Amino acid sequence: MAVELAPELLEILACPNCHGSLAVDHDRDELVCTAPICGLAYPVRNGIPVLLVDEARSPQRPGEAQRPGEAQRTGEAQRTGEAQTPGDVPTADE
């Protein structure tokens, strides 16, 4: 689904994290903060920008390691023995 926002709306929207301007990423259906220090990507769902920092994706830049807590909890976490959630600690039986 393509992001279709009125140019006037895009002009007044700002990143809730750093107040930088936002640009449309049509490939990912997101609004991306253009501030180099921030760069958070906010989803657009059903044509509505979800401008909540908790819902934002923090894109990993080339050469930059992910910070703890930003790694997606996928099969990789299970293979390495990492807990998927704070209460989901693997036991020795697993």
Sequence and secondary structure as in RCSB ss.txt:
>XXXX:A:sequence
MAVELAPELLEILACPNCHGSLAVDHDRDELVCTAPICGLAYPVRNGIPVLLVDEARSPQRPGEAQRPGEAQRTG
EAQRTGEAQTPGDVPTADE
>XXXX:A:secstr
      HHHHHH   TTT   EEEETTTTEEEE  TTT  EEEEETTEE   GGG B    TT    TT S  SH
HHHHHT  SSTT    TT 
